[in-house]
Amino acid sequence: MSAESEGRDAAREFRREHGLGVQPIGDLVTLIEQSTGIDVAVLDAGPDEHGLTMRDPIRGAVFIAVARTPHPMRQRSTLAHELAHVLFEDWDDEPASHSGAPAESRANSFARHLLVPVDGLGLVVDNGPADLSTLSRVVQLFEVSPVIAAIALHQAGQIGVALKDQWMRGESTQRLATRFGWSDHYQALKMRSDTRRAPQKLVARSIVGYVDNVVSAQTIATLRGIDADEIVRSLAADGIEPQQVADQWAEAEQLPDVKVDFGDWPDDVSEDFS
């Protein structure tokens, strides 16, 4: 079986297993965290770093991280790509920079078919010939790049090879959003993808520790990348505050007797306490 077929079939199975049908996927971070139990973080990273999957071989814990970026469609494809590595358990294979590696081709196929199932294009594509407005609708609704949208339209038999290649080379999400009137929507997507985001389970556990007085507000602030005072104010506004711990006092007669043996001390020291 080819990498393309493996990726497509795995994407279809993932959608079937989690009841996604052929509808567009909304918040991909939440979907991955809640469907797989894997921690996902959106972090600051270098301009050439998009995403990675890490696995602790001792505990078996898996962690996905993607870069904070003003390119939301790229971030979504990166998330889907890294999810493929988790599902196929090939995180130890060749690094993502080796774009010709079979595991990478399979992950790319999975990402495309997960984000834009070919059967789902009927939601936005009628029986008529596809044009640039069709491409724009697919990009906006499924929140994918024009490259992924063009490939999906071609695989659905809506456009030919020449038009697919033309759109892949010459169209951008920004231009489509401007041309077809959804710039405000695109700006909202950019703001969301360009915001740091800590793993939900980790933040939740930290807040439990904060209430129990074993985790500081600064720890939560570091996780979320905001000021500690803001964390305290925000949690307090929602009725979340550290538990009040009552001081425990004991009467003098309740204290245990403490006997100190000075026998092993030098004479000049023990005499001072005699």
N, C-alpha and C positions, 0 to 999 in steps of 0.2 A: 504494500500500500504506500502511496506517495505521501510526502509531508503535507501537501495540500489537503488530501483526503483525510488523513489522520486528524489534522487540526479542525477541519470542518465537522467531522463526525463527533469529536470531543466537545465542540461548541454546542452542537445540537443536543447532545446528551446532557450537558450542563444546564442548558435552558429547560430541557424536559424535566430533569431531576428537581429543579428549583421552581417549577411552575411559571416560567417566564414567557412561555408562548413564543410569539414572534414580535412582541411589542418592543419599543425602544426601552433601553435600560436607563434609569435615572441616575441616582448617586451610586457610582460604581464602587467607591470605597466602602460604603455601608453594606452593599450587596456582598462584597468579598468577606468582610468581617463577620457578618451575620450568617452567611451560608457555609463558610469554611472554618470559622473560629480563628482565623489567622489575623494577627495584628498588622495593620497598615498605617504607615505614617507618610505625611507630605512634609518634606524637609528642605532646608536650604542646600543647594548643591551647585557645583560648577556648571558652566555653560554647556559642556559636552557630556554631562552626566544626566541620564533620564530616569533610570530605575534599576533596582537590583532586588534579588531574592536571597535571603540568608537563612541558613538552617543550622541549628545547634545539634551536632551529632550525638551529644550526650543525652539531652532532654528531648530531642526530636522536635523542638519548637521551631516554627517557621515564621519569618518576618519579611514583609514586603515594604520597600521604601521607594517613593518616587519623588522627583524633584518638584519643588514649587516653581511654577512657570506661568507666564501670561499666554501660553498656548494650550488651551483646555482640551482641544481635540487630540493633540499629541499626548497629553497626560493620560487621557482615557485609553488610548491605544497601548501606552506603556503599561498601565495597570492590567489590562487584559492580557498583554504579552507575558507579564510576570506571573499572572494567575495560571497561564498555560504551563510554565515551568514547574509550578507547584503541583498541578494535576498530573503531569507526566513524570514528576520526580526527577527532573534532569538538571537540577540547579548546580550539580557538580560538573556539568559538561563544559564545553568550550565557552569562553565569555561572549557576551552579546556583541562585541565588536566584530566577531567573525560571522558576518551576516550570511555567509554561504553555508554555514554549518546546518545539517539537517534539523537539529533541535530548534535552531533559530527560525528556520523556514516554517517549521510546524507551529511554533509559537505565534509567528506572524499570521499564519492562516487561521489559527484559533481566534486571535484577537479580531480579525476582520469579520469572521462568521458569527462570533459572539455579539459584536456591536451592531452588525447589520446582517441579520439572517436574510438570505435571498428571498425566502417566502414572505418576509415581512415587508418587502418593497411594495406589495399591493396596497399598503396603507396610504402611500403617497403617489404611486405611479399608476396612471390609468392605461388603457389599451393603446392610446395614441403614441406617437413618437416622442421620445424624451428630448428635452431641450435644456438650456442652461437653468431655467427656472426649476426644472425637475431635479437637477443636481443640487440646487440650493435647498430645496425642500428636504432632500435626503440628508444633506449635511446638517441642517438645522434640527430636524426631528430626531435623528439618531446620534447627533453630536459627534460626528466623525469628520475626518479631513476629506477634502475633495478627492484625494488619491484613493482612499478606501471606498468612498461613495461611487467613484467612477468604476472601480473594479467590480463592485457589487452590481451595478447597473449592467455592466458587460456580462457578468455571469448569469444574470437574470434574462439575458437576451434582449435588453432594452436599447442598447447602443452597440455599435460595431467597434472593431479594434482601433480604427483611426480616431474616432471621436473620444474613445477612452484615453488613448495616449495624449490627445490634445488637451483634454481636461486635466489629466495627471500632471502635465508639464506646465500648463498656463494659468490654472485657477488657484486662488487662495481663499481661505475662509473669510478673511477680512473683506476682500473685494465682493464676494457673494453676499455677505451680510449687508454691505453698503448698497449694493445694486438692488437688492430685493427687500430692503426696508427692515431688517432685523438687527441693526447695529446695537440697539439698546440691549437686546437679548444677549448678543455676543459679548458686550462689555460686562454684563452680569456673570457670564460664564468665565471670563478672564479673571475677574476679581476673585471668584471662588477658587479657581485653580492656582492662583498666585498667593494663596494664604496657607500658612503653616497649619498642620493638622496632626495632632497626636493620636495614637491608637485609642479607640474608645474604651476598651476593657482596661487598659493601663490607667487612663484618667479616672475611670470609675473606681478602680481599686485604690487609687491615691486619695480620692475624696473620702472613701470609707476610713482610710487611715487618718485623714485630717480630722474627721469627726471623733475618732478614737484617740486623738492626741499623740499619734505616733508618726505622722507625716506632716511636715511643715507646709505652710502656704507657699514658701519659696520653691519647694519641690514641684508643686503643681504648676506654679508660674513658669518654671524652667521647661516643664513638659509642653506647655502650651505656648511658650514664647511671648508671654506678656508680663506686666508688672505684678509683683506680689501683692501690693496694696489693692490693685484692681481685682485680683482674685478674691481677697478677703471681702471687699465690698460686694462683689458679684454674688459670692456664695451666701453672704449674710442677707442680701436682698431676697434670696430665694429660701431663706429660713434654714440654711445649712451652716452650722457653727460648731466649733469644737465643744465636746461635752465638758461641763464644769466638774472638775475633780475636787472633791472636798478634802481638805487637809486632815490627816489622821493624827490625833494627839493621844498621848498616853500619860496616865498619872505616874508620879515618881515611883510609887510602890509597885507598879506594873513592869518597870524596867528590870531586866535581868541583872544579877550580880556579875560583875566582871572582875576577875582576879588576874593580876599581872605578876608574873614571876620574874624578878630581877636577878635571879641567881647567876645567870650567865653574863650579866653585864659587868663591865670593869668596875672595880671598887670605887673609883673617884666619881663615877656617874651614879651608881646605885645609892651612894651615900646622900646625894642631893635629894633623893625621893624618900629617904627613910624618916 
